[in-house]
Amino acid sequence: MSYLLDTHVFLWALSNPDRIRSKIRDLIVNPLYPVFISAISAVEISIKQTLGKLQAPNNLEQEIEKRGFRTLPLEYRHGARLRHLPIHHQDPFDRLLLAQALEESLTLITHDKKLTSYSAKIILT
């Protein structure tokens, strides 16, 4: 099984891992299971940092590599998938991550219970 970390779960994994249940932390660090960080998370973090709504390390690319995570680029088909998703959730970043998880057959690890309304595989932290 392969996983996609929601943006906040990615940031928690770096700076506040105790916010993630130990069972999920074990999945995230297990080299047998690929863990992806989306380019969407880079966009979300950058925008929120610029607006002063979020503080995050400036070396996130290095952290991804250091922890053995893989990057997931945003592709046209990911955005196009949004047309087929019901609007259970208004956050565009979360909806894009969900679309990527569906398109790539990834399990999304999130803390956002609203995302469980969709047909994607979800693990709540």
Secondary structure, 3 states (H helix, E strand, C coil): CCEEECHHHHHHHHHCHHHCCHHHHHHHHCCCCCEEEEHHHHHHHHHHHHCCCCCCCCCHHHHHHHCCCEEECCCHHHHHHHHHCCCCCCCHHHHHHHHHHHHHCCEEEECCHHHHHCCCCEEEC
